[in-house]
Amino acid sequence: MTGHVFLVGAGPGDPGLMTVKGMEILRSAEVVVYDALANPIFLKECPDAELIDAGKRSSNHKMSQSDINSLLVSLGKEGKKVVRLKGGDPFLFGRGAEEALALREAGVGVSVVPGVSSSIAVPELAGIPITHRDHSPMVTFMTGHEMDNKSSNTDWKRLAEGMGTIVILMGMSNADAISRSLIEGGMPPDTYVSITVSGSMEKERTVVTSISKLGSSIEEQKLEAPGIIVIGNVVSERSKLGDMK
């Protein structure tokens, strides 16, 4: 027997921001393999399912990616309906494409259920539109984990001199290095920056600062991951819009 694996995006955290389709599939799952960034409240929706914690947060990985891929393939080959519950959207820095390919190559059925990405939703709820006709005609999404890669090909000069907004996920621990790289690439030190933690949740906090003070602001304000960093003039709109939750 061959089952089916659904890669389901759980959204940024607020339970109301998960899609109807994602919730329907979750409630009918036999097995749920969930990430650390998926709100644990969702697990109450599938009380009869087998629950497997595959959480990956910063340097604390309970399972390697290759082990997760193998687990999903194994469960699918057992004929089970499996939900791989992932924070945000499965394919945006979520390794979902790698999991989907492993399942395809193993002959296991796989579908993706897109989720509301924190890269868009969290700034919006903080009153920061990531594009704006007066400020930014484009947006670049990037992962802060790039700074961990000594062979990274990130063109910091091009990013620093670009016309658009930069949204960084998973960049809290590398904030100093990101700030330094952008300033060295030509970005003005007083460029607007926002940091939002616990986005969409009750304890959400947003701090507005400058790119030169990104790392020090995170430390001084005791901001902890996960957080979304937005760089660019769009951040100035927060002073007019305020919180949009």
PLY file of the C-alpha trace (Angstrom):
ply
format ascii 1.0
element vertex 245
property float x
property float y
property float z
element edge 244
property int vertex1
property int vertex2
end_header
0.00 0.00 0.00
1.07 3.55 -0.67
-0.36 6.41 1.30
-0.23 10.14 0.69
1.76 12.95 2.30
0.38 16.48 2.50
2.86 19.30 3.03
0.67 21.76 4.92
1.60 25.36 5.70
0.42 26.30 9.20
0.81 30.05 8.68
2.66 32.54 10.91
1.21 31.38 14.24
-2.27 32.84 14.70
-4.63 29.84 14.33
-7.05 31.98 12.33
-4.45 32.41 9.60
-4.29 28.75 8.64
-6.19 27.95 5.45
-9.51 26.11 5.52
-8.08 23.39 3.27
-5.06 22.93 5.52
-7.28 22.54 8.58
-9.57 20.02 6.86
-6.64 17.83 5.85
-5.03 18.11 9.28
-8.22 16.91 10.99
-8.30 13.79 8.82
-4.62 12.86 9.21
-3.47 9.51 10.57
0.05 10.82 11.26
1.26 14.40 11.79
4.96 15.20 11.51
5.24 18.74 12.84
7.83 21.50 12.99
8.82 23.69 15.93
7.48 26.81 14.21
3.98 25.39 13.74
1.69 26.55 16.56
1.20 23.50 18.86
-2.48 24.43 19.28
-3.08 22.87 15.86
-2.28 19.42 17.26
-5.52 19.54 19.24
-7.36 19.36 15.91
-6.17 15.79 15.30
-6.45 13.99 18.67
-6.50 10.51 17.12
-3.45 10.99 14.92
0.05 9.77 15.72
2.14 12.87 16.47
5.84 13.03 15.60
7.97 16.01 16.64
10.48 16.85 13.92
11.17 20.34 15.26
14.07 22.33 13.85
14.80 25.62 15.58
18.15 27.41 15.20
20.89 24.95 16.24
18.45 22.61 18.02
17.46 19.99 15.45
15.59 16.97 16.77
15.86 15.25 13.38
18.14 15.89 10.42
16.53 16.77 7.10
17.57 13.46 5.57
15.96 11.61 8.50
12.75 13.59 8.04
12.71 12.75 4.33
13.20 9.06 5.10
10.48 9.14 7.76
7.94 10.67 5.40
8.74 8.12 2.72
8.45 5.26 5.21
5.08 6.47 6.55
3.76 6.99 3.04
4.78 3.47 1.99
2.88 2.11 4.99
-0.29 3.41 3.33
-0.95 6.22 5.82
-2.41 9.67 5.33
0.38 11.90 6.58
0.44 15.63 7.26
3.82 17.30 7.33
2.88 20.43 9.28
5.26 23.30 8.65
5.27 26.87 9.95
4.50 29.56 7.39
4.54 28.20 3.85
6.10 24.80 3.05
8.21 25.99 0.12
9.49 29.37 1.39
12.69 28.47 3.25
10.79 25.47 4.60
12.66 22.64 2.82
9.29 21.51 1.49
10.56 21.14 -2.06
13.26 18.73 -0.86
10.72 16.64 1.02
8.37 16.62 -1.97
11.14 15.46 -4.29
12.16 12.64 -1.92
8.54 11.45 -1.86
8.16 11.72 -5.64
11.34 9.73 -6.23
10.13 7.05 -3.80
6.78 6.77 -5.58
4.77 8.16 -2.67
1.88 10.51 -3.40
2.49 14.07 -2.25
0.53 17.32 -2.34
1.27 20.80 -1.04
-1.18 23.06 0.77
0.26 26.59 0.68
0.33 28.57 3.90
0.32 32.27 4.78
4.00 33.17 4.97
5.29 35.05 8.00
7.49 37.04 5.62
4.40 38.90 4.41
1.87 38.49 7.21
4.03 39.53 10.16
5.14 42.89 8.71
1.57 43.59 7.56
0.18 43.01 11.05
2.85 45.36 12.40
1.71 48.10 10.01
4.58 47.63 7.55
3.61 47.06 3.89
6.59 45.31 2.28
5.83 47.02 -1.03
4.58 50.58 -1.40
4.41 52.82 -4.46
6.10 55.68 -2.60
8.92 53.56 -1.21
9.54 50.20 -2.82
8.53 48.59 -6.15
10.03 45.22 -5.26
10.93 42.93 -2.37
13.72 40.45 -1.73
13.21 37.52 0.64
16.29 35.93 2.14
17.32 33.62 4.93
19.72 34.82 7.59
21.19 31.34 7.69
23.15 32.34 4.58
25.60 33.99 6.95
26.43 30.54 8.36
27.62 29.44 4.93
31.24 30.39 4.31
30.74 29.84 0.54
27.58 31.97 0.32
27.15 33.75 -2.99
24.96 36.54 -1.62
25.70 39.77 -3.50
25.58 42.18 -0.56
26.56 45.19 -2.67
23.66 44.60 -5.04
21.27 44.14 -2.12
22.56 47.26 -0.38
22.18 49.44 -3.46
18.82 47.98 -4.55
15.52 49.82 -4.84
13.41 47.40 -2.86
12.56 46.09 0.56
14.61 43.27 2.11
12.77 40.77 4.31
14.97 38.39 6.30
13.77 35.22 7.98
15.91 33.29 10.48
18.36 36.18 10.77
18.21 37.07 14.45
21.41 35.30 15.48
23.33 36.75 12.52
21.99 40.30 12.76
25.39 41.91 13.36
26.93 40.19 10.35
23.96 41.10 8.15
24.12 44.74 9.23
27.85 44.94 8.65
27.64 43.30 5.21
24.92 45.66 4.00
26.67 48.80 5.26
29.96 47.67 3.71
28.01 47.09 0.50
26.90 50.73 0.45
23.64 50.84 2.40
23.24 54.12 4.37
23.68 53.41 8.10
20.42 55.24 8.93
18.28 52.98 6.69
15.04 52.00 8.43
14.83 48.51 9.96
12.11 46.72 11.91
12.35 43.55 13.97
9.14 41.71 14.87
9.10 38.72 17.20
6.19 36.40 18.04
4.49 37.79 14.96
0.66 37.44 14.76
0.57 36.14 18.33
-0.54 37.78 21.59
3.05 38.57 22.64
4.01 40.16 19.32
6.62 42.92 19.62
8.02 45.24 16.96
11.08 47.43 17.32
12.01 50.06 14.73
15.67 51.03 14.45
18.37 51.64 11.82
20.52 49.14 9.97
23.60 50.31 11.92
21.86 49.45 15.21
20.18 46.20 14.14
22.29 43.85 16.26
22.48 46.13 19.30
18.70 46.73 19.25
18.00 43.01 19.31
20.35 42.61 22.27
19.17 45.68 24.20
15.48 44.92 23.69
16.07 41.23 24.52
14.33 40.10 21.33
14.39 36.35 20.78
13.92 34.23 17.67
11.86 33.57 15.71
11.77 37.06 14.27
11.19 38.82 10.98
13.57 41.60 9.94
12.42 44.19 7.39
14.88 46.63 5.86
13.85 49.67 3.83
11.81 52.86 3.77
8.53 50.91 3.97
9.23 50.58 7.70
8.46 54.30 8.09
4.78 53.55 7.35
4.46 51.88 10.76
4.48 55.30 12.46
1.36 56.18 10.46
-0.47 52.84 10.41
0.37 51.39 13.82
-0.49 47.81 14.68
-2.94 46.25 12.21
-3.99 43.17 14.17
0 1
1 2
2 3
3 4
4 5
5 6
6 7
7 8
8 9
9 10
10 11
11 12
12 13
13 14
14 15
15 16
16 17
17 18
18 19
19 20
20 21
21 22
22 23
23 24
24 25
25 26
26 27
27 28
28 29
29 30
30 31
31 32
32 33
33 34
34 35
35 36
36 37
37 38
38 39
39 40
40 41
41 42
42 43
43 44
44 45
45 46
46 47
47 48
48 49
49 50
50 51
51 52
52 53
53 54
54 55
55 56
56 57
57 58
58 59
59 60
60 61
61 62
62 63
63 64
64 65
65 66
66 67
67 68
68 69
69 70
70 71
71 72
72 73
73 74
74 75
75 76
76 77
77 78
78 79
79 80
80 81
81 82
82 83
83 84
84 85
85 86
86 87
87 88
88 89
89 90
90 91
91 92
92 93
93 94
94 95
95 96
96 97
97 98
98 99
99 100
100 101
101 102
102 103
103 104
104 105
105 106
106 107
107 108
108 109
109 110
110 111
111 112
112 113
113 114
114 115
115 116
116 117
117 118
118 119
119 120
120 121
121 122
122 123
123 124
124 125
125 126
126 127
127 128
128 129
129 130
130 131
131 132
132 133
133 134
134 135
135 136
136 137
137 138
138 139
139 140
140 141
141 142
142 143
143 144
144 145
145 146
146 147
147 148
148 149
149 150
150 151
151 152
152 153
153 154
154 155
155 156
156 157
157 158
158 159
159 160
160 161
161 162
162 163
163 164
164 165
165 166
166 167
167 168
168 169
169 170
170 171
171 172
172 173
173 174
174 175
175 176
176 177
177 178
178 179
179 180
180 181
181 182
182 183
183 184
184 185
185 186
186 187
187 188
188 189
189 190
190 191
191 192
192 193
193 194
194 195
195 196
196 197
197 198
198 199
199 200
200 201
201 202
202 203
203 204
204 205
205 206
206 207
207 208
208 209
209 210
210 211
211 212
212 213
213 214
214 215
215 216
216 217
217 218
218 219
219 220
220 221
221 222
222 223
223 224
224 225
225 226
226 227
227 228
228 229
229 230
230 231
231 232
232 233
233 234
234 235
235 236
236 237
237 238
238 239
239 240
240 241
241 242
242 243
243 244
